[in-house]
Amino acid sequence: MRKIKVAPFIPTEVEVNEISSNRAEVIAYPFESGYAVTLAHPLRRLILGSSIGYAPISVRIEGATHEFDNIRGMHEDVAVFIINLKNIRFKIKDESDWVEVSYSFSGHKEVSAQDLNNDMIEVVNGDLPLAILNEDAELNFTIVIAKGIGYVPSEDLRDEVDSSSIALDAFFTPVRKANYKIEPVLVEDNPNYEKIIFDIETDGQIGPVEAFTNALEVMNKQLSVFAGVLNVDISTTPIKKSNDDSELKPFLQTVDSLGLSARSFNSLDRAGIKYLGELVLMTENEIKNIKNLGKKSLDEINECLVSNSFGSDYELSDTLRLNLIKKIEQLKV
């Protein structure tokens, strides 16, 4: 006999299966019949439409005034060069919204995407070809790489770029695939419950779990417009694996328990760094840029990281990184 309810069943289980660095499954259950697709469809659209990525928005090529020009000594014409450039996936290394980078190549060379790596940007798909140059070729160009979401046509960017540059169609979306399927799941002998299985793949600019988490945050922020006026409680709890914080324990050692010298501790303390995990989350350059941190202190901190098994070759998974960031934020409130 069907039971009378006053509220729908609240799902209790979430699983995150990282298939590779760029692909993951996110599974949630059990949902009442019909609720799974109600949630899954808008989330899929947000994963595809609101994930932040990076793309070149303009290029200035020495000796070329428009995309139908040719460059002496370059096999490709400018139009093909631009197509190759738009296929390259970049990442801005710091928190900048855009960067301008210049390059110069000469002589016989097969220029590929990996040749564009520098201190400001990282190329995700470095094996892609860009141009083939002859012995007498000289290729000088400047590109502007911006952070954004979705797709912006070049027509909308003409006023944003330098008049001597060629505006490019900007395809920011870092998500290659965002699919879901819904399967039945048994709850207390009742087969009329559902499980959502998301299959997310990115191009490497961001991780798939990060793309999913960002979509959840965007959805919560969009729904929050109703919260204040209608007095609705909208949860902003981020996705977590269904386990405890035991895997985070090594990262949550306080800085004052690491046995650092007073100079090193004071530099970290003034920078607001309280936990070992904050140092693990930082790049080598970010640690170097901590104010008043000298070379001896830097060497001491690096030795501390190595002694705790977090040396330069240590890599955090996307899921662990996100959980660690959230945990530290909670502890520092």
C-alpha positions as CSV (number, residue, x, y, z in Angstrom):
1,M,0.0,0.0,0.0
2,R,1.3,3.5,-0.9
3,K,2.2,5.5,2.1
4,I,1.1,9.1,2.6
5,K,4.0,11.6,2.6
6,V,4.3,15.2,3.5
7,A,7.7,15.7,1.8
8,P,9.8,14.0,-0.9
9,F,12.6,11.7,0.1
10,I,16.0,13.4,0.5
11,P,18.9,11.7,-1.2
12,T,21.6,10.6,1.2
13,E,24.4,9.1,-0.9
14,V,27.0,10.7,-3.2
15,E,29.9,8.9,-4.8
16,V,32.8,10.4,-6.9
17,N,34.7,8.1,-9.2
18,E,37.7,9.7,-10.8
19,I,38.2,7.7,-14.0
20,S,41.1,9.8,-15.2
21,S,42.5,13.3,-14.5
22,N,40.0,14.7,-17.0
23,R,37.0,12.4,-16.6
24,A,34.9,11.5,-13.5
25,E,31.6,10.1,-12.5
26,V,29.4,11.7,-9.9
27,I,26.6,9.5,-8.6
28,A,23.8,10.6,-6.3
29,Y,20.9,8.5,-4.9
30,P,18.2,7.7,-3.9
31,F,15.7,10.1,-5.5
32,E,11.9,9.7,-5.6
33,S,10.6,8.8,-9.0
34,G,10.8,11.8,-11.3
35,Y,13.0,13.9,-9.1
36,A,16.3,12.7,-10.6
37,V,15.7,14.1,-14.1
38,T,14.3,17.3,-12.6
39,L,17.7,17.9,-10.9
40,A,20.0,16.3,-13.5
41,H,18.9,18.2,-16.6
42,P,19.5,21.8,-15.3
43,L,22.7,20.7,-13.7
44,R,24.0,19.3,-17.0
45,R,23.2,22.6,-18.7
46,L,25.1,24.5,-16.0
47,I,28.1,22.2,-16.2
48,L,28.3,23.0,-19.9
49,G,27.4,26.6,-19.8
50,S,28.9,28.0,-16.6
51,S,32.2,26.3,-16.2
52,I,35.1,28.8,-16.4
53,G,37.8,28.3,-19.0
54,Y,40.4,30.2,-21.0
55,A,40.6,31.2,-24.6
56,P,42.6,33.5,-26.9
57,I,40.4,36.5,-27.8
58,S,42.7,38.4,-30.1
59,V,46.0,38.0,-32.1
60,R,48.3,40.6,-33.5
61,I,50.7,39.2,-36.2
62,E,53.6,41.3,-37.4
63,G,53.2,41.8,-41.2
64,A,49.5,40.7,-41.3
65,T,46.6,43.2,-41.3
66,H,43.8,40.7,-41.6
67,E,43.1,37.0,-41.4
68,F,43.4,36.4,-45.2
69,D,47.0,37.6,-45.3
70,N,50.1,35.5,-45.7
71,I,53.4,35.5,-43.7
72,R,56.6,35.1,-45.7
73,G,58.2,31.7,-45.0
74,M,55.2,30.3,-43.1
75,H,53.5,27.3,-44.8
76,E,50.1,28.1,-43.4
77,D,48.2,31.3,-44.3
78,V,47.0,33.5,-41.5
79,A,43.5,31.9,-41.6
80,V,44.8,28.4,-40.9
81,F,47.2,29.8,-38.3
82,I,44.2,31.3,-36.4
83,I,42.3,28.0,-36.6
84,N,45.2,26.2,-35.1
85,L,45.6,28.8,-32.4
86,K,41.9,28.6,-31.4
87,N,42.3,24.8,-31.0
88,I,44.9,25.3,-28.3
89,R,43.7,25.2,-24.7
90,F,45.4,27.6,-22.3
91,K,45.4,28.1,-18.6
92,I,46.4,31.4,-16.9
93,K,48.8,30.5,-14.1
94,D,47.7,33.3,-11.7
95,E,44.3,34.7,-10.8
96,S,44.3,37.3,-13.7
97,D,41.2,37.6,-15.9
98,W,43.4,38.1,-19.0
99,V,47.0,38.2,-20.0
100,E,48.9,39.4,-23.1
101,V,51.8,37.3,-24.3
102,S,54.2,37.8,-27.2
103,Y,56.2,35.2,-29.1
104,S,59.0,35.3,-31.7
105,F,60.1,32.4,-33.9
106,S,62.5,32.4,-36.8
107,G,64.3,29.9,-39.1
108,H,63.2,26.4,-40.0
109,K,60.9,25.2,-37.2
110,E,57.7,23.2,-36.7
111,V,56.0,25.4,-34.0
112,S,53.6,23.5,-31.8
113,A,51.4,24.4,-28.9
114,Q,53.9,23.4,-26.3
115,D,56.2,26.2,-27.6
116,L,53.8,28.7,-26.2
117,N,54.3,27.7,-22.6
118,N,55.8,30.5,-20.4
119,D,55.7,32.0,-16.9
120,M,52.2,33.4,-17.4
121,I,50.3,30.7,-19.2
122,E,50.2,26.9,-19.5
123,V,49.2,25.0,-22.6
124,V,47.1,21.9,-21.8
125,N,47.2,20.2,-25.2
126,G,50.9,20.9,-26.2
127,D,51.0,18.3,-29.0
128,L,48.9,20.4,-31.4
129,P,50.6,21.9,-34.4
130,L,50.6,25.7,-34.9
131,A,52.8,26.6,-37.9
132,I,55.6,25.3,-40.1
133,L,58.4,27.8,-40.8
134,N,61.0,27.9,-43.6
135,E,64.7,28.9,-43.1
136,D,64.0,32.5,-44.1
137,A,60.8,32.8,-42.0
138,E,60.3,35.2,-39.1
139,L,57.0,34.9,-37.1
140,N,56.3,37.5,-34.4
141,F,52.8,37.6,-32.8
142,T,51.0,38.6,-29.6
143,I,47.9,37.0,-28.2
144,V,45.5,38.0,-25.5
145,I,44.1,35.1,-23.4
146,A,41.1,35.8,-21.3
147,K,39.0,33.9,-18.7
148,G,35.3,33.5,-19.3
149,I,32.3,31.2,-19.7
150,G,30.5,29.9,-22.7
151,Y,31.1,31.2,-26.2
152,V,31.6,34.8,-27.4
153,P,31.8,35.5,-31.1
154,S,34.5,37.7,-32.5
155,E,31.9,40.4,-33.5
156,D,31.2,41.0,-29.8
157,L,34.9,41.4,-29.0
158,R,36.0,43.9,-31.6
159,D,35.5,46.8,-29.2
160,E,37.5,45.0,-26.5
161,V,40.7,44.3,-28.5
162,D,43.4,46.6,-29.9
163,S,42.6,48.0,-33.4
164,S,45.8,46.4,-34.8
165,S,44.7,43.0,-33.6
166,I,42.4,40.4,-35.1
167,A,39.5,39.5,-32.8
168,L,38.9,35.8,-32.4
169,D,35.8,33.7,-31.6
170,A,36.3,32.7,-28.0
171,F,35.2,29.2,-27.0
172,F,35.8,29.3,-23.2
173,T,33.9,26.1,-22.2
174,P,36.4,23.6,-20.8
175,V,33.8,20.8,-20.6
176,R,34.0,18.3,-23.5
177,K,31.2,16.1,-22.3
178,A,28.5,16.3,-19.6
179,N,26.1,13.4,-19.8
180,Y,23.8,11.7,-17.3
181,K,21.8,8.5,-17.0
182,I,19.1,7.6,-14.6
183,E,18.9,4.1,-13.2
184,P,16.4,2.4,-10.8
185,V,17.6,1.8,-7.2
186,L,16.0,-0.3,-4.5
187,V,15.1,1.3,-1.2
188,E,13.5,-0.9,1.5
189,D,12.1,-3.3,-1.1
190,N,10.7,-0.3,-3.1
191,P,12.1,-0.3,-6.7
192,N,10.6,3.1,-7.5
193,Y,13.6,5.1,-6.5
194,E,16.3,6.5,-8.9
195,K,20.0,7.1,-9.1
196,I,21.7,9.8,-11.2
197,I,25.1,9.0,-12.8
198,F,26.8,12.0,-14.3
199,D,29.7,11.4,-16.7
200,I,31.8,14.5,-17.0
201,E,34.9,15.0,-19.2
202,T,37.0,18.2,-19.4
203,D,39.8,19.4,-21.7
204,G,42.2,19.7,-18.8
205,Q,41.8,23.5,-18.0
206,I,39.8,22.4,-15.0
207,G,39.0,19.0,-13.5
208,P,35.6,17.3,-13.9
209,V,34.8,17.4,-10.2
210,E,35.6,21.1,-10.1
211,A,33.2,21.6,-13.1
212,F,30.5,19.8,-11.3
213,T,31.0,21.6,-8.0
214,N,31.0,25.0,-9.8
215,A,27.7,24.1,-11.4
216,L,26.2,23.3,-8.0
217,E,27.4,26.6,-6.6
218,V,26.0,28.5,-9.6
219,M,22.6,26.8,-9.2
220,N,22.5,27.7,-5.5
221,K,23.4,31.3,-6.2
222,Q,20.7,31.5,-8.9
223,L,18.1,30.1,-6.5
224,S,19.2,32.4,-3.7
225,V,17.3,35.2,-5.3
226,F,14.2,33.8,-3.7
227,A,15.7,33.2,-0.2
228,G,15.6,36.7,1.2
229,V,12.1,37.7,0.0
230,L,10.3,34.4,0.5
231,N,12.2,33.2,3.6
232,V,13.3,30.0,1.9
233,D,16.2,28.0,3.3
234,I,18.5,27.2,0.4
235,S,21.4,25.0,1.3
236,T,24.9,25.9,0.0
237,T,26.5,22.7,1.2
238,P,29.2,21.6,-1.4
239,I,29.5,18.1,-2.8
240,K,31.5,15.7,-0.6
241,K,32.4,12.1,-0.9
242,S,30.5,9.9,1.5
243,N,33.5,9.5,3.9
244,D,35.0,11.3,6.9
245,D,37.8,13.8,7.1
246,S,40.5,11.2,7.9
247,E,42.2,11.7,4.6
248,L,42.5,15.4,5.4
249,K,44.1,14.9,8.8
250,P,47.8,15.1,7.5
251,F,47.1,18.5,5.9
252,L,45.5,20.0,9.0
253,Q,48.7,20.1,11.1
254,T,49.0,23.7,12.4
255,V,52.0,25.7,11.3
256,D,53.1,26.2,14.9
257,S,53.4,22.4,15.3
258,L,55.8,21.9,12.4
259,G,59.0,22.9,14.3
260,L,59.8,25.8,12.1
261,S,62.2,28.6,13.1
262,A,60.7,31.7,14.6
263,R,61.5,33.7,11.4
264,S,59.8,31.2,9.2
265,F,56.8,30.8,11.5
266,N,56.3,34.6,11.8
267,S,56.4,35.1,8.0
268,L,53.7,32.5,7.6
269,D,51.7,33.8,10.5
270,R,51.7,37.3,9.2
271,A,50.5,35.9,5.8
272,G,47.6,34.3,7.6
273,I,48.8,30.7,6.9
274,K,47.7,28.5,9.8
275,Y,47.8,24.9,8.3
276,L,50.2,22.7,6.5
277,G,47.6,22.1,3.8
278,E,47.6,25.8,2.8
279,L,51.3,25.4,1.9
280,V,50.5,22.2,-0.1
281,L,47.8,24.1,-2.0
282,M,50.3,26.8,-3.0
283,T,52.6,26.7,-6.0
284,E,56.3,27.2,-5.5
285,N,56.1,30.7,-6.8
286,E,53.3,31.6,-4.4
287,I,55.4,30.4,-1.5
288,K,58.4,32.4,-2.7
289,N,56.2,35.5,-2.9
290,I,55.2,35.3,0.8
291,K,56.3,38.7,2.3
292,N,59.5,38.7,4.3
293,L,60.3,35.1,3.5
294,G,64.0,34.7,2.9
295,K,65.9,32.0,1.1
296,K,66.8,30.1,4.4
297,S,63.1,30.2,5.4
298,L,62.0,29.0,2.0
299,D,64.5,26.1,2.1
300,E,63.3,25.2,5.6
301,I,59.6,25.2,4.5
302,N,60.5,23.1,1.4
303,E,62.3,20.6,3.7
304,C,59.3,20.5,6.0
305,L,57.0,19.7,3.0
306,V,59.3,16.9,1.9
307,S,59.5,15.5,5.4
308,N,55.7,15.3,5.5
309,S,55.6,13.6,2.1
310,F,54.4,16.7,0.2
311,G,57.4,17.4,-1.9
312,S,57.4,19.1,-5.3
313,D,56.4,15.8,-7.0
314,Y,53.3,15.5,-4.9
315,E,50.0,16.1,-6.7
316,L,46.5,16.6,-5.1
317,S,43.5,15.0,-6.9
318,D,40.8,17.4,-7.9
319,T,38.4,16.0,-5.2
320,L,41.0,16.1,-2.4
321,R,42.0,19.7,-3.4
322,L,38.3,20.9,-3.2
323,N,37.6,19.1,0.1
324,L,40.8,20.5,1.6
325,I,40.0,24.1,0.5
326,K,36.5,23.8,1.9
327,K,37.8,22.3,5.2
328,I,40.4,25.0,5.7
329,E,37.8,27.7,4.9
330,Q,35.5,26.2,7.6
331,L,38.3,26.0,10.2
332,K,39.4,29.7,9.6
333,V,35.9,31.1,9.9
